[in-house]
Amino acid sequence: MRATVLVLPKTGILDPQGSAVEESLRQLGFPVGEARVGRVIDLDVDAGSADEARSAVERMCEQLLANPLIESYEIAVEDAS
């Protein structure tokens, strides 16, 4: 199974990279609102079903991939076959 995790700073948490991107885009003339900078993690998960893969990736996020105090995450799972 192929899993993609999107990790972003939680709303209200200081995001200096997002602020820098936001300000730079405005200086270039782009009418943007808030910019948030996060990371994308692509994984190949050895699982029998999408539910098993999602459960495994959820545990990965809780234990390593995201800091639940300051970050939120979204998981997308697709069958690689």
N, C-alpha and C positions, 0 to 999 in steps of 0.2 A: 504494500500500500504506500502511496505517496501522501505525505502530510506537509502542510505549510502552516507555519506559525507566524503570526504578525504580533509583535510586541511593541507597545507604545507606552509612553509615560501617562499615568493617570491624569485626568483633568484636575487642574489646580496644583500639580507638581511642577516645579521649575524645570523648564526645558531650554537650556541655553542654546543648543544647536537649532532647535525650532525657531527661537527668537532671532537668531542670526540669519537663518534662511528667509524668514518672513520679512525682516528689514531689508535684506539684499534684493529680494524680489520687488519690494515696493520701490526701492531706489532705481531699479531697472524699468519701472513704469507698469508693473503688473499689479492689478487691483486684487490683492489677496487679503483674506481675513487672517485667521490664526493658522500657523504652520506648526506641525508636530513632527519630530524626527524620531523614528524608531528603527526596528530591524526586522528582517524577514529571515526565517530559518526554514529551509527545505530539508525534509527527512525521508528516507526510505525506511519504512517500518515493517518488520516481519510480523504480520498478524493475519489471522484467518478471516477477519471481517472488518468492515469499516468501523463498527462499534468497538471492537478490540483495539484497533489502531488508535482511535480517538481517546480511549481510556488510557492507553499507554502514553500517548503524547501529553495528555492532561497531567499525568504523574510527572513526566519529564519537566513540564513547565513549572509545576509546583516545587520540584526539588532542585532544578538547575537553570532552566532557560529564562525564567522571569522572576523578578523580585516582587512578590504579591503586595508588598507595602507601598510601592511607588509605581508599579507597572500593571497594565492590563494586557490580556492577550486574546487572540482569536485563532481558532484552529479550523483548518479546512482539510478534509481527507478525501482522496479520490483513489479508486481502484486502478492500479497500474497495469492491469491486464487488458 
